[in-house]
Amino acid sequence: MTQKQAVSIETLKAILEAFNAHDLDAILEFFAEDCTLDMPRGPEAWGLRYTGKAAVREGLAARFRGRTLRRRPALGERQHGRLGVAADRHFAG
């Protein structure tokens, strides 16, 4: 995704599907080069932050390594203006 894209339920579902498939190329289509990704677990009180697309790829690859793909049903999605929330709190990996 090289340009800014409007948030939609379809976008949220595409991101969730990419994460659940452990498809790094598909996931990173939704990230800018200067992105950050905050993970809830890590050495800091707030978790762990990856800065930049390369660091996000490396961090997610490490997280996915050795994990089995599991499908979980989505619990629901919501869109509020430009903010989108996927209520499936269980990413597969």
Backbone hydrogen bonds, N-H to C=O, Kabsch-Sander energy under -0.5 kcal/mol:
donor,donor_aa,acceptor,acceptor_aa,energy
12,L,8,S,-2.3
13,K,9,I,-2.5
14,A,10,E,-2.2
15,I,11,T,-2.4
16,L,12,L,-2.4
17,E,13,K,-2.7
18,A,14,A,-2.2
19,F,15,I,-2.5
20,N,16,L,-2.8
21,A,17,E,-1.8
22,H,19,F,-1.3
23,D,18,A,-2.4
24,L,22,H,-1.1
27,I,23,D,-2.7
28,L,24,L,-2.7
29,E,25,D,-0.8
29,E,26,A,-0.6
30,F,27,I,-1.9
31,F,28,L,-1.4
35,C,32,A,-1.5
37,L,50,Y,-2.4
39,M,37,L,-0.6
39,M,48,L,-3.5
44,E,47,G,-1.9
47,G,44,E,-1.0
48,L,39,M,-2.2
50,Y,37,L,-2.6
52,G,35,C,-3.6
52,G,50,Y,-0.5
53,K,33,E,-1.6
56,V,52,G,-2.3
57,R,53,K,-2.5
58,E,54,A,-2.4
59,G,55,A,-2.7
60,L,56,V,-2.7
61,A,57,R,-2.5
62,A,58,E,-2.1
63,R,59,G,-1.9
64,F,60,L,-2.7
65,R,61,A,-1.7
67,R,64,F,-2.4
78,R,85,V,-2.5
80,H,83,L,-3.3
83,L,80,H,-2.2
85,V,78,R,-2.7
87,A,76,G,-3.1
87,A,85,V,-0.7
89,R,87,A,-1.3
91,F,89,R,-0.6
